[in-house]
Structures are given as C-alpha cells and as structure tokens.
Amino acid sequence: MKAREEGGQSGCRSARVLYAIESVLQGLGATILAALFLVVMAAVIRRYLFGGGFVWSDELAIWLHVALIAVGAPLAVTGLLSMRLDVLVRLLPPGWRGIADALAGGIAVQGALVLAFGGAGVAMLVGGTSTVLGLPEWLRFAAFAAGGGLVVLVLTLHAALERGWPAALAALLLGACFYGLAQFPSGLSLTTPSFAAALLAAAGLLLGAPLPLALLAGASIASAFGGLLPEPAIVQNTVAGVSKFLLLAIPFFLLAGELLTSGGLAERLVRFAAALVGHRRAGLAQTALVSSVLFSGASGSSVANAAFGAKVMAPTLVARGYPPAHAAAIVAGVSMLDNIIPPSIAFLLLATATNLSVGALLVGGFVAGGVLAVALAIGIHLTVRDVVDAAPKADAREVASSLIGALPAIGLGVVVVVGIRFGVVTVTEASALAVTYALVTCLALRSLDGRSVLAALRRTATEAAAIGLLIGASAPFAFLLALDRVSDGMAGLVTALGGGPYAVMLLANLVLLVAGLFLDIGAAILLLAPLLLPVAIAAGLDPIQFGVILVVNLMIHGLTPPLGILVYVVSGIMRVPAGAVFRAVLPLLCVVLAALAVLSLMAAAWPSLAPSFKALF
C-alpha cells in the first residue's frame, strides 16, 4: 500500500514537471512565432510603403524560425503531429508490445541524442558570425543541442507517466546504447550505407517511434557502415534544411488558418456552401465538400481542415442520420483537398526540395483540386443512399447574404494566390499578409479576442515545429541517398522497364503508393521528390505536372492505413474507432484513385499533345 502511494506521488510529481516544461515551451514558442511575424511584416510594410526593406530582416527571420523549431521539438515529438505509426504495435500481445515500446523509445532517444550531442559538437567547433546580424554562428547549433536535450527529458517523462519509470529508464538506457554503438565502425562496410540508415529508420517507424527522430537515428547509424556523414554533419544538414526563407510561409499559413477557425470565419464558409449545394442529394455531405474547397483557399493544411470538420461538420452529419463512421469518413476524405488547392503547404515543401516554381505549382494545384473535388462529389452522391438530409433550396437572397458573409474568408485565398502567381509578393510575404488579413478581419468583426489569438499562436507554434523538425531530419537522410546515388539506380530501373512517359508515370505512382503507406507526406516529398523528378524530366514529363501528381498521390495516403493521419485526426476528435472509419472511407478512396489515374494519363500524354496545342495558339 505504501509503495503504491509513493508510486502515485512520484507520478503526480512527474506530471507536474512535464506540465510545467510543456507550458513554458508553448509560451516561448508562441512568443517566437509572434516575433517572427512582426519581423517579416515590418519588412513587408517597409518594402511596399517606403520603397526599401530592412537589411537584417531576412536573416533574423530565419534565425527565429530555427529557434522556433528547436524550442518546439520536445512538444512536436509527443503531440498529434509526432508522426508515430503505432497501429502495428497495438496488434501485438501485451508482453511483445512492452518490448516494442522499449525499442521504439530507445530509437527515439538515440535520435534526440544525435541532436543534443551533435549540436553541441558543432557549436564548439564552428566559428565566425552571421553575415548581417553579426551573431555567433554557434548559437543556431546550440539551440538544437538544447532542444535535443529537452526532447530526451520530455520523452522520458511521457514514458514514465504512460508505462512507469522502469519502462522509461529501459528506453533511456537502450537509446544510450544505440547511440554509443553508432559512434564506432561496425567492421562491415556497405556499398550503400544509406541502406542501413533506411533499415533502422523503418524499424523505428514500424515500432512507433516519432518519424523525425527515427530518420535522425537512421542517418546516425549509417556512419558505422561506411557512411560519409558524421554526427556533426548530420546536425549541420538539419539546421541548413530549415534555414530557408521560403519555409517561413508554413507557420504563417498555419496561423492564418487557426485565426480563421477561431474567429468564426470558417463557419461562414460552411453557411455559404450550404446555400449552394445543401438542397441536393446528400446535401449536407456535399456542403462539407464545398466548405473544404473554400477553406482550402485560406488554410493550406489538411490536418487543420480535418480537425475543423470533425468539430463543426461531423456532429451535424451524425444528427441528420449519418452513421458516425460514415460522417467521419466524409470529413476525412474532403480534407485532403487542403494540401492540393492553393495555398498548399505540400507544394511549399515540394518547391523547397526540388526548386520548382511555387506559382506554377499553385496553378497546377487548382486543376488537380478541381478534378478531385468532382470525383469526391460523385463518390458522395453514389454512396449516400439511406440518409435524407436535403434542405430547402436557398433563394437568391439567401445565397447572396451567405456569400457576403463568407467574402472575408474567400478574399484571403484570392489575395494570397493572386499575389504569388503574378509575382506581386513572395510566398513568405503573402503568408504574412494572410495572417494580417485574418487577424484584422476577425478583430474588426469582433469575433476574436486576445486569449483566442494567444491560443492560436501556441497551437501553431507546436504544429510548425513538428513540420520544421521533419524537414530538418529529412535533410541528412536525403543527403545520404544522394551520396549513394540512389536516383541513378531508380533511373536504371525505369530504363529497364521502358523510359517513356507512361512507363515512368506508372512506376512513379507505384513507388509513391507504396511509400506513402508508411511515410508521412512531408517526409515522402522531401525524400522521394529529388529522386523521382530527374527521372520524370528525362522521360519528357513536365516537371510541374509531375510534381502535382506526386502531391496528389501522397495526399491520398491521409486516408489509407496504417498511417492515415486524416482518419486518425477525425476519429480521435469524434471518438469513433479508426478501423471503422478506414472501412467507411473505402468508396471515397476508390474515386480519388480513379481521379489520380485520370490526372496521370493527362500528364503522361502531355509531351505528345503539347506541340499541337502550341501550334493552335
């Protein structure tokens, strides 16, 4: 009895310490994000109103972004976007599950130790100061070292609360052992050390370790098998991977979406969508689809749209007679459009990985998003049979009134996309303007207060850190693949199957469909796009069209097991078993796969059709 009481007291102390650490990190992340926004927005105002920018603004913004990721990393690896694939582990018997949890924890700790010790090593070795600010270069790496140390602490406290201190300490010890083994040559030199990295990363992913930490652990182990990327270089690649001005658009678009949702503007989009299609068969489900299309122009995040739909649309669908699993499947299915219809965070990641034009990708996203929206509309129409939910047809006055109410939210997407496409503003500037637009509009409508803004900043900081950490962790892994010339092997495989556009498109889709089952869309884009794009260009495929197909293919996996992030987000909020939602989403999955086939055939046929079109015009 006494031992149980002492254990309970220890658990309470651990919970209090963990809560205090996470609260401080959330507050610090929100502060850094606010400072980042103010710096970029000040530069935008200076440039467009006074004819010149601040020399120091870009560099300071990049440094703040690095700090945001380092501070938010401990929250990112334990939150909703930690990208844990724990479906397979749940199927194991309890005893085996404990072993799997310990191994996953050990791999996660190893990845965190790479950040901590590798960052500290670089900080002690690097010299010089930044180009404009004159700050010591070692500060960026020291920030990641501190972040890695905090990740170890937070992982250990979480494991102690969930599985007890013996399990937490076992994972910590295993992680230290894995880390130590990676520091010494194994005696076995592989011709492709990235294979060893991929094996460890895959093992970590299948066991349920956070994907960014599994990637870092895999990159670390490669040096023991002849890899040419020592630990300090891993951290240098990680920091370099997130030190790009274009990536600042990601937290800003996320923040704009959070502000729209918190300020009630997203609900105005729903009312407008209901006025347009609510009277049709499966009217409420079609309303969810049109709402998602409209919300896509302001958010760029499918996860944010899925969370919004699960809270706003799904309860209404259930109340109108939709089975809960079917309602969840509809919300998850239509949410995939947010990362395809501009502005799209997925296209930003693709542009970062391949240097493709963001503006051109956004135009391609409109076309692909339209095709997918039509396919989803057909799928909903065919599958909703037993529910009578059509509302009376809205008259012209109701449609006009709902349109006027939705214009502030619709205007955000128009301003952003038009500004980027016609070169009026850069992508990062457009994203900062989107935040300003959402904030000013919501405050003017008195639908947002200071507390809501602070909550949006805290949530966005954690989400942005999760995406940033994934980008950073993917950079050294992608570098290893490049060193081992994996793209050459892939090109050889394509040549063996026939190097024409149809063969390349088919092979690329098959590779992406398999990889997307186990990789988060961000990681898949960052790792596979640089490998597949040169092969596609060599086959004569248009790089923009191929990039759009790549994103569409990978977004489909938001609906497929075992990863299925959109399904897990919706099922978690609605408290519906994920397995039931995966079964219910199958008809929608079939129609989006058919849409992918149509888009792929159009892209493959374009090299032969393009000369005829050019001759006509």
MOPESUL-V620344 format. One record per residue. N is the residue number from 1. RES is the residue in three letters. PHI is phi in whole degrees, -180 to 180 (none if undefined). OMEGA is omega in whole degrees, -180 to 180 (NA if undefined). D_LAST is the distance of its C-alpha to the last C-alpha in Angstrom with 1 decimal. Layout:
N,RES,PHI,OMEGA,D_LAST / N,RES,PHI,OMEGA,D_LAST
This chain:
1,MET,none,180,85.2 / 2,LYS,-63,179,85.5 / 3,ALA,-63,179,82.8 / 4,ARG,-66,179,80.5 / 5,GLU,-65,179,81.0 / 6,GLU,-64,177,80.4 / 7,GLY,-64,178,77.2 / 8,GLY,-65,178,76.1 / 9,GLN,-65,179,76.9 / 10,SER,-64,178,75.0 / 11,GLY,-64,178,71.9 / 12,CYS,-65,178,72.2 / 13,ARG,-63,179,72.4 / 14,SER,-63,179,69.4 / 15,ALA,-64,180,67.4 / 16,ARG,-66,179,68.4 / 17,VAL,-63,-180,67.5 / 18,LEU,-64,179,64.1 / 19,TYR,-62,-180,63.4 / 20,ALA,-65,180,64.4 / 21,ILE,-62,-177,62.2 / 22,GLU,-67,178,59.2 / 23,SER,-64,179,59.8 / 24,VAL,-64,-179,60.1 / 25,LEU,-66,178,56.9 / 26,GLN,-64,178,55.0 / 27,GLY,-65,179,56.2 / 28,LEU,-66,178,55.5 / 29,GLY,-63,178,52.0 / 30,ALA,-63,179,51.3 / 31,THR,-66,179,52.7 / 32,ILE,-64,179,50.5 / 33,LEU,-63,178,47.4 / 34,ALA,-62,178,48.3 / 35,ALA,-64,178,49.0 / 36,LEU,-60,179,45.6 / 37,PHE,-63,-178,43.8 / 38,LEU,-64,180,45.9 / 39,VAL,-64,-178,45.1 / 40,VAL,-66,-179,41.3 / 41,MET,-68,176,41.3 / 42,ALA,-63,178,43.6 / 43,ALA,-67,178,41.2 / 44,VAL,-64,180,38.3 / 45,ILE,-62,-180,40.4 / 46,ARG,-62,-176,41.5 / 47,ARG,-69,-171,38.1 / 48,TYR,-91,179,36.4 / 49,LEU,-103,-175,39.5 / 50,PHE,-122,171,41.3 / 51,GLY,76,177,38.7 / 52,GLY,-171,-179,40.0 / 53,GLY,-103,174,40.7 / 54,PHE,-91,-178,43.8 / 55,VAL,-64,-171,44.2 / 56,TRP,-92,-168,46.0 / 57,SER,-67,-177,43.9 / 58,ASP,-63,-178,41.5 / 59,GLU,-66,179,44.3 / 60,LEU,-64,179,46.6 / 61,ALA,-63,179,44.0 / 62,ILE,-64,179,43.6 / 63,TRP,-64,178,47.3 / 64,LEU,-66,178,47.8 / 65,HIS,-64,176,45.2 / 66,VAL,-60,179,47.2 / 67,ALA,-64,179,50.4 / 68,LEU,-61,-180,48.9 / 69,ILE,-68,-180,48.1 / 70,ALA,-64,-180,51.5 / 71,VAL,-70,-177,53.4 / 72,GLY,-84,-178,51.5 / 73,ALA,-56,179,51.7 / 74,PRO,-62,177,55.1 / 75,LEU,-78,-176,53.7 / 76,ALA,-66,-174,50.5 / 77,VAL,-82,178,52.3 / 78,THR,-121,-176,54.4 / 79,GLY,-95,-176,52.1 / 80,LEU,-63,-178,49.6 / 81,LEU,-97,178,46.9 / 82,SER,-73,176,49.2 / 83,MET,61,176,47.2 / 84,ARG,-92,176,50.3 / 85,LEU,-102,-175,50.0 / 86,ASP,-105,-179,53.5 / 87,VAL,-64,-177,52.9 / 88,LEU,-68,-179,54.4 / 89,VAL,-65,-180,57.4 / 90,ARG,-65,-179,58.3 / 91,LEU,-81,-177,58.8 / 92,LEU,-78,172,61.5 / 93,PRO,-62,-175,65.3 / 94,PRO,-53,-179,66.7 / 95,GLY,-64,178,68.4 / 96,TRP,-67,179,65.3 / 97,ARG,-64,178,63.2 / 98,GLY,-63,178,65.5 / 99,ILE,-65,180,65.0 / 100,ALA,-63,179,61.2 / 101,ASP,-63,180,61.3 / 102,ALA,-66,179,63.5 / 103,LEU,-66,178,61.2 / 104,ALA,-63,177,58.1 / 105,GLY,-62,179,60.0 / 106,GLY,-65,178,61.0 / 107,ILE,-66,178,57.5 / 108,ALA,-63,179,56.3 / 109,VAL,-64,178,59.3 / 110,GLN,-59,179,58.4 / 111,GLY,-61,178,54.9 / 112,ALA,-67,179,56.3 / 113,LEU,-67,175,58.9 / 114,VAL,-61,177,56.2 / 115,LEU,-64,-174,54.8 / 116,ALA,-67,-176,58.3 / 117,PHE,-77,177,59.8 / 118,GLY,-65,177,56.7 / 119,GLY,-64,179,55.8 / 120,ALA,-65,179,59.4 / 121,GLY,-64,179,59.4 / 122,VAL,-66,-179,56.3 / 123,ALA,-59,-180,57.7 / 124,MET,-78,-176,60.9 / 125,LEU,-95,-172,59.1 / 126,VAL,-76,178,56.2 / 127,GLY,-127,177,56.9 / 128,GLY,85,-179,55.3 / 129,THR,-128,180,53.7 / 130,SER,-66,-172,50.2 / 131,THR,-60,-173,48.2 / 132,VAL,-107,-175,48.3 / 133,LEU,-74,-178,50.8 / 134,GLY,75,179,53.4 / 135,LEU,-83,179,54.3 / 136,PRO,-61,-178,55.8 / 137,GLU,-63,-176,53.2 / 138,TRP,-67,-177,55.7 / 139,LEU,-64,-179,55.3 / 140,ARG,-63,-179,52.0 / 141,PHE,-76,176,53.6 / 142,ALA,-64,178,56.8 / 143,ALA,-62,179,54.9 / 144,PHE,-70,176,53.5 / 145,ALA,-62,178,57.1 / 146,ALA,-65,178,58.5 / 147,GLY,-62,178,55.8 / 148,GLY,-63,177,56.6 / 149,GLY,-63,178,60.3 / 150,LEU,-68,176,59.7 / 151,VAL,-61,178,57.6 / 152,VAL,-58,-179,60.6 / 153,LEU,-63,-178,62.9 / 154,VAL,-67,177,60.8 / 155,LEU,-59,-179,60.2 / 156,THR,-66,179,63.9 / 157,LEU,-66,177,64.8 / 158,HIS,-62,180,62.4 / 159,ALA,-63,179,63.7 / 160,ALA,-64,-180,67.3 / 161,LEU,-72,-176,66.6 / 162,GLU,-85,-173,64.8 / 163,ARG,-127,180,67.0 / 164,GLY,99,-177,69.9 / 165,TRP,-65,177,71.0 / 166,PRO,-58,179,72.0 / 167,ALA,-67,180,68.4 / 168,ALA,-65,180,66.9 / 169,LEU,-69,177,69.1 / 170,ALA,-64,178,68.5 / 171,ALA,-64,179,64.7 / 172,LEU,-64,179,65.4 / 173,LEU,-66,178,67.7 / 174,LEU,-62,179,65.2 / 175,GLY,-61,178,62.4 / 176,ALA,-65,178,64.8 / 177,CYS,-67,178,65.6 / 178,PHE,-59,-179,62.0 / 179,TYR,-63,180,61.3 / 180,GLY,-63,-180,64.3 / 181,LEU,-64,-179,63.4 / 182,ALA,-72,-177,59.9 / 183,GLN,-84,-175,61.6 / 184,PHE,-121,178,63.3 / 185,PRO,-59,-178,62.0 / 186,SER,-83,-175,62.5 / 187,GLY,89,179,63.4 / 188,LEU,-116,-178,60.5 / 189,SER,-101,-179,57.5 / 190,LEU,-92,176,54.3 / 191,THR,-69,176,51.6 / 192,THR,-128,-180,49.1 / 193,PRO,-59,178,51.0 / 194,SER,-63,177,48.0 / 195,PHE,-65,177,49.1 / 196,ALA,-64,178,52.4 / 197,ALA,-62,-179,50.5 / 198,ALA,-66,180,48.3 / 199,LEU,-64,-179,51.4 / 200,LEU,-68,179,53.2 / 201,ALA,-63,179,50.3 / 202,ALA,-65,178,49.8 / 203,ALA,-62,178,53.5 / 204,GLY,-61,-180,53.5 / 205,LEU,-64,-178,50.5 / 206,LEU,-67,179,52.2 / 207,LEU,-82,177,55.5 / 208,GLY,105,175,54.0 / 209,ALA,-77,175,53.8 / 210,PRO,-58,-174,51.3 / 211,LEU,-57,-180,48.1 / 212,PRO,-59,-180,47.9 / 213,LEU,-72,176,51.5 / 214,ALA,-64,178,51.2 / 215,LEU,-65,179,48.3 / 216,LEU,-66,178,50.6 / 217,ALA,-64,178,53.5 / 218,GLY,-64,178,51.5 / 219,ALA,-62,-179,50.3 / 220,SER,-69,-175,54.0 / 221,ILE,-71,-177,55.4 / 222,ALA,-62,-178,53.1 / 223,SER,-66,178,55.2 / 224,ALA,-74,-179,58.2 / 225,PHE,-118,176,56.5 / 226,GLY,96,179,55.4 / 227,GLY,-66,-176,52.4 / 228,LEU,-104,-178,51.6 / 229,LEU,-127,179,51.1 / 230,PRO,-66,-174,54.4 / 231,GLU,-56,178,55.0 / 232,PRO,-58,179,54.5 / 233,ALA,-68,177,51.1 / 234,ILE,-62,-179,50.2 / 235,VAL,-69,177,50.8 / 236,GLN,-60,177,49.1 / 237,ASN,-66,179,45.9 / 238,THR,-63,-180,46.3 / 239,VAL,-66,178,46.7 / 240,ALA,-63,-179,43.8 / 241,GLY,-64,-179,41.6 / 242,VAL,-103,-178,42.1 / 243,SER,-93,180,42.2 / 244,LYS,-127,-175,38.5 / 245,PHE,-63,-180,37.5 / 246,LEU,-59,-176,34.4 / 247,LEU,-69,178,36.9 / 248,LEU,-65,179,38.6 / 249,ALA,-66,-176,35.9 / 250,ILE,-64,178,37.4 / 251,PRO,-62,-179,40.7 / 252,PHE,-71,177,39.2 / 253,PHE,-65,176,36.8 / 254,LEU,-61,-179,39.8 / 255,LEU,-66,178,41.9 / 256,ALA,-61,178,39.5 / 257,GLY,-64,178,39.5 / 258,GLU,-62,-179,43.3 / 259,LEU,-66,178,43.7 / 260,LEU,-62,-180,41.5 / 261,THR,-68,-179,43.6 / 262,SER,-64,-178,46.9 / 263,GLY,-84,176,46.1 / 264,GLY,83,-179,45.3 / 265,LEU,-69,178,41.7 / 266,ALA,-64,178,40.6 / 267,GLU,-68,175,42.9 / 268,ARG,-66,175,41.2 / 269,LEU,-63,179,38.0 / 270,VAL,-63,180,40.0 / 271,ARG,-63,178,41.3 / 272,PHE,-65,178,37.8 / 273,ALA,-62,179,36.6 / 274,ALA,-64,178,39.8 / 275,ALA,-67,-178,39.1 / 276,LEU,-81,-170,35.6 / 277,VAL,-128,-175,36.6 / 278,GLY,-63,-178,40.3 / 279,HIS,-86,-177,41.1 / 280,ARG,-81,174,39.2 / 281,ARG,-60,-173,40.8 / 282,ALA,55,-173,41.6 / 283,GLY,-58,-178,40.8 / 284,LEU,-70,177,42.4 / 285,ALA,-66,176,40.6 / 286,GLN,-66,175,37.3 / 287,THR,-63,177,38.3 / 288,ALA,-61,179,38.8 / 289,LEU,-66,-179,35.3 / 290,VAL,-65,176,33.7 / 291,SER,-60,180,36.0 / 292,SER,-65,177,35.0 / 293,VAL,-61,-179,31.3 / 294,LEU,-69,-179,32.2 / 295,PHE,-68,179,34.7 / 296,SER,-60,-179,32.1 / 297,GLY,-71,-178,30.4 / 298,ALA,-122,-172,33.7 / 299,SER,-108,-176,35.5 / 300,GLY,85,-178,33.6 / 301,SER,-124,179,36.7 / 302,SER,-67,179,37.1 / 303,VAL,-64,178,40.8 / 304,ALA,-63,180,41.2 / 305,ASN,-67,179,39.5 / 306,ALA,-63,178,41.6 / 307,ALA,-64,178,44.8 / 308,PHE,-63,-179,43.8 / 309,GLY,-63,180,43.1 / 310,ALA,-66,-179,46.3 / 311,LYS,-86,-172,48.3 / 312,VAL,-104,-173,46.7 / 313,MET,-83,-173,44.9 / 314,ALA,-60,179,47.0 / 315,PRO,-58,178,50.4 / 316,THR,-68,177,49.0 / 317,LEU,-60,180,47.5 / 318,VAL,-65,-180,51.0 / 319,ALA,-64,179,52.8 / 320,ARG,-87,174,50.7 / 321,GLY,110,177,51.8 / 322,TYR,-73,173,49.3 / 323,PRO,-58,-176,51.2 / 324,PRO,-54,-180,51.2 / 325,ALA,-67,179,49.5 / 326,HIS,-68,177,46.8 / 327,ALA,-61,179,46.2 / 328,ALA,-64,180,46.0 / 329,ALA,-65,179,43.5 / 330,ILE,-64,-180,41.2 / 331,VAL,-62,180,41.4 / 332,ALA,-65,-177,40.9 / 333,GLY,-63,-178,38.0 / 334,VAL,-74,-177,35.9 / 335,SER,-70,-179,36.8 / 336,MET,-64,-177,34.7 / 337,LEU,-67,-175,31.6 / 338,ASP,-64,179,32.8 / 339,ASN,-92,178,31.9 / 340,ILE,-119,176,28.4 / 341,ILE,-76,-175,27.2 / 342,PRO,-63,-4,27.1 / 343,PRO,-78,-172,29.2 / 344,SER,-123,177,30.4 / 345,ILE,-66,179,33.2 / 346,ALA,-62,179,32.2 / 347,PHE,-69,175,28.9 / 348,LEU,-64,178,31.1 / 349,LEU,-64,-180,33.3 / 350,LEU,-64,179,30.4 / 351,ALA,-64,178,29.1 / 352,THR,-64,-176,32.7 / 353,ALA,-78,-170,33.1 / 354,THR,-126,-177,30.0 / 355,ASN,65,174,28.6 / 356,LEU,-73,-179,25.2 / 357,SER,-69,179,23.5 / 358,VAL,-64,-179,25.1 / 359,GLY,-60,179,22.3 / 360,ALA,-67,178,19.7 / 361,LEU,-64,180,22.4 / 362,LEU,-64,177,23.0 / 363,VAL,-62,177,19.5 / 364,GLY,-62,178,19.9 / 365,GLY,-65,176,23.3 / 366,PHE,-61,-179,22.0 / 367,VAL,-64,-179,20.1 / 368,ALA,-63,179,23.1 / 369,GLY,-63,177,25.5 / 370,GLY,-64,179,24.0 / 371,VAL,-62,-180,24.3 / 372,LEU,-67,179,27.8 / 373,ALA,-63,177,28.9 / 374,VAL,-63,180,28.1 / 375,ALA,-62,179,29.9 / 376,LEU,-66,177,32.9 / 377,ALA,-61,178,33.0 / 378,ILE,-65,180,33.3 / 379,GLY,-62,179,35.9 / 380,ILE,-65,-179,38.0 / 381,HIS,-60,-176,37.9 / 382,LEU,-79,-173,39.2 / 383,THR,-95,-180,41.8 / 384,VAL,-91,-175,43.4 / 385,ARG,-119,-171,45.7 / 386,ASP,-96,-178,49.2 / 387,VAL,-115,176,48.4 / 388,VAL,-105,-174,48.3 / 389,ASP,-131,-178,46.9 / 390,ALA,-68,178,44.6 / 391,ALA,-91,174,45.4 / 392,PRO,-58,-178,45.5 / 393,LYS,-65,-180,42.1 / 394,ALA,-73,177,41.6 / 395,ASP,-82,-176,41.3 / 396,ALA,-60,-179,38.9 / 397,ARG,-66,179,41.4 / 398,GLU,-65,179,41.9 / 399,VAL,-63,-180,38.1 / 400,ALA,-64,-180,37.8 / 401,SER,-64,180,40.9 / 402,SER,-68,177,39.8 / 403,LEU,-65,179,36.4 / 404,ILE,-61,178,38.1 / 405,GLY,-66,-178,40.4 / 406,ALA,-87,-175,37.5 / 407,LEU,-55,179,35.4 / 408,PRO,-57,180,37.1 / 409,ALA,-74,179,36.2 / 410,ILE,-64,-179,32.6 / 411,GLY,-60,179,32.2 / 412,LEU,-60,-180,33.1 / 413,GLY,-63,-180,30.2 / 414,VAL,-63,-179,27.7 / 415,VAL,-60,-177,29.3 / 416,VAL,-66,-174,29.3 / 417,VAL,-68,180,25.8 / 418,VAL,-64,180,24.1 / 419,GLY,-61,-180,26.4 / 420,ILE,-74,-173,25.6 / 421,ARG,-63,-177,21.8 / 422,PHE,-98,173,21.5 / 423,GLY,71,179,24.3 / 424,VAL,-69,179,26.8 / 425,VAL,-134,174,29.4 / 426,THR,-77,-180,30.0 / 427,VAL,-61,-179,30.4 / 428,THR,-66,177,34.2 / 429,GLU,-64,179,34.3 / 430,ALA,-62,180,32.3 / 431,SER,-68,176,34.7 / 432,ALA,-65,176,37.7 / 433,LEU,-64,177,36.3 / 434,ALA,-62,177,35.9 / 435,VAL,-63,179,39.6 / 436,THR,-60,180,40.6 / 437,TYR,-59,-178,38.6 / 438,ALA,-64,-178,40.3 / 439,LEU,-66,-178,43.7 / 440,VAL,-64,-179,43.7 / 441,THR,-63,-179,42.4 / 442,CYS,-66,178,44.9 / 443,LEU,-68,179,47.8 / 444,ALA,-64,178,46.9 / 445,LEU,-84,180,47.1 / 446,ARG,58,178,50.3 / 447,SER,-104,-176,49.1 / 448,LEU,-144,176,49.7 / 449,ASP,-123,-176,52.9 / 450,GLY,-60,-180,53.9 / 451,ARG,-65,179,55.1 / 452,SER,-67,178,51.9 / 453,VAL,-63,179,50.0 / 454,LEU,-63,179,52.4 / 455,ALA,-63,178,52.0 / 456,ALA,-64,178,48.2 / 457,LEU,-63,-179,48.6 / 458,ARG,-65,-180,51.1 / 459,ARG,-65,-178,48.9 / 460,THR,-65,-180,45.8 / 461,ALA,-59,180,47.7 / 462,THR,-68,180,48.8 / 463,GLU,-64,-180,45.4 / 464,ALA,-64,178,43.7 / 465,ALA,-65,179,46.5 / 466,ALA,-63,179,46.1 / 467,ILE,-67,179,42.3 / 468,GLY,-63,179,43.1 / 469,LEU,-64,177,46.0 / 470,LEU,-64,178,43.8 / 471,ILE,-61,-180,41.2 / 472,GLY,-63,-179,44.1 / 473,ALA,-69,179,45.8 / 474,SER,-74,-175,42.7 / 475,ALA,-61,179,42.3 / 476,PRO,-65,179,45.3 / 477,PHE,-66,178,44.7 / 478,ALA,-64,178,41.1 / 479,PHE,-64,177,42.7 / 480,LEU,-63,178,45.1 / 481,LEU,-62,178,42.4 / 482,ALA,-68,179,40.7 / 483,LEU,-61,-179,44.0 / 484,ASP,-86,176,44.6 / 485,ARG,54,179,41.2 / 486,VAL,-63,-180,40.5 / 487,SER,-63,178,36.8 / 488,ASP,-65,177,37.7 / 489,GLY,-63,178,39.6 / 490,MET,-66,178,36.8 / 491,ALA,-64,178,34.5 / 492,GLY,-65,178,37.2 / 493,LEU,-65,179,37.5 / 494,VAL,-63,180,33.8 / 495,THR,-62,179,34.0 / 496,ALA,-64,180,37.0 / 497,LEU,-88,-175,35.2 / 498,GLY,111,-171,32.1 / 499,GLY,-91,-179,29.6 / 500,GLY,-75,-177,26.4 / 501,PRO,-62,-179,24.1 / 502,TYR,-68,180,25.8 / 503,ALA,-65,180,29.3 / 504,VAL,-65,-180,28.6 / 505,MET,-64,179,27.2 / 506,LEU,-63,-179,30.2 / 507,LEU,-63,-179,32.7 / 508,ALA,-60,179,31.4 / 509,ASN,-64,178,31.6 / 510,LEU,-64,178,35.1 / 511,VAL,-61,-178,36.2 / 512,LEU,-69,179,35.0 / 513,LEU,-65,178,36.5 / 514,VAL,-76,-178,39.8 / 515,ALA,-63,-178,39.8 / 516,GLY,-67,176,38.8 / 517,LEU,-66,-172,42.0 / 518,PHE,-122,-179,44.1 / 519,LEU,-113,170,42.1 / 520,ASP,-60,-176,41.1 / 521,ILE,-59,180,37.3 / 522,GLY,-63,179,37.7 / 523,ALA,-65,-180,39.8 / 524,ALA,-63,178,37.5 / 525,ILE,-63,-175,34.4 / 526,LEU,-68,-177,36.4 / 527,LEU,-90,-171,38.0 / 528,LEU,-95,-178,35.4 / 529,ALA,-59,178,32.0 / 530,PRO,-64,179,33.0 / 531,LEU,-83,-173,34.2 / 532,LEU,-85,-174,31.3 / 533,LEU,-62,178,28.3 / 534,PRO,-60,178,29.0 / 535,VAL,-65,-180,29.4 / 536,ALA,-65,180,26.1 / 537,ILE,-64,179,24.2 / 538,ALA,-62,180,26.1 / 539,ALA,-84,178,25.0 / 540,GLY,94,180,21.3 / 541,LEU,-74,176,20.8 / 542,ASP,-70,-175,18.8 / 543,PRO,-63,179,21.7 / 544,ILE,-67,179,20.6 / 545,GLN,-61,179,20.1 / 546,PHE,-65,178,23.4 / 547,GLY,-62,178,25.1 / 548,VAL,-65,178,24.3 / 549,ILE,-60,-180,25.6 / 550,LEU,-59,-180,28.7 / 551,VAL,-66,179,29.5 / 552,VAL,-60,180,29.1 / 553,ASN,-57,-176,31.3 / 554,LEU,-73,178,33.9 / 555,MET,-67,178,34.0 / 556,ILE,-58,-176,35.0 / 557,HIS,-76,167,38.2 / 558,GLY,-67,-177,39.3 / 559,LEU,-113,-174,40.4 / 560,THR,-110,172,41.9 / 561,PRO,-73,4,45.5 / 562,PRO,-90,-174,47.1 / 563,LEU,-82,171,45.3 / 564,GLY,39,-171,43.4 / 565,ILE,-59,-179,43.6 / 566,LEU,-67,177,42.1 / 567,VAL,-64,-178,44.7 / 568,TYR,-68,178,47.5 / 569,VAL,-62,-177,46.6 / 570,VAL,-68,-178,46.6 / 571,SER,-65,179,49.6 / 572,GLY,-66,-180,51.6 / 573,ILE,-70,-178,51.1 / 574,MET,-85,-178,51.8 / 575,ARG,59,175,54.6 / 576,VAL,-113,180,53.2 / 577,PRO,-55,-178,53.8 / 578,ALA,-62,179,50.6 / 579,GLY,-60,179,51.3 / 580,ALA,-66,180,51.1 / 581,VAL,-70,178,47.7 / 582,PHE,-59,178,46.3 / 583,ARG,-68,-177,47.3 / 584,ALA,-69,-176,46.0 / 585,VAL,-85,-176,42.5 / 586,LEU,-56,179,42.0 / 587,PRO,-60,178,40.1 / 588,LEU,-68,177,37.6 / 589,LEU,-63,179,37.4 / 590,CYS,-64,-177,36.5 / 591,VAL,-72,179,33.5 / 592,VAL,-74,173,32.1 / 593,LEU,-66,176,32.5 / 594,ALA,-64,177,30.6 / 595,ALA,-64,177,27.8 / 596,LEU,-61,179,27.9 / 597,ALA,-63,179,27.6 / 598,VAL,-63,180,24.5 / 599,LEU,-62,-179,22.8 / 600,SER,-66,178,24.1 / 601,LEU,-64,178,22.7 / 602,MET,-62,-179,19.2 / 603,ALA,-67,-180,19.5 / 604,ALA,-70,-179,21.1 / 605,ALA,-81,-174,18.5 / 606,TRP,-59,-180,15.6 / 607,PRO,-55,179,16.3 / 608,SER,-86,-179,15.9 / 609,LEU,-89,-174,12.9 / 610,ALA,-56,180,10.8 / 611,PRO,-58,180,10.1 / 612,SER,-67,179,8.9 / 613,PHE,-64,180,6.4 / 614,LYS,-65,179,5.3 / 615,ALA,-66,180,5.6 / 616,LEU,-69,-174,3.8 / 617,PHE,-109,NA,0.0
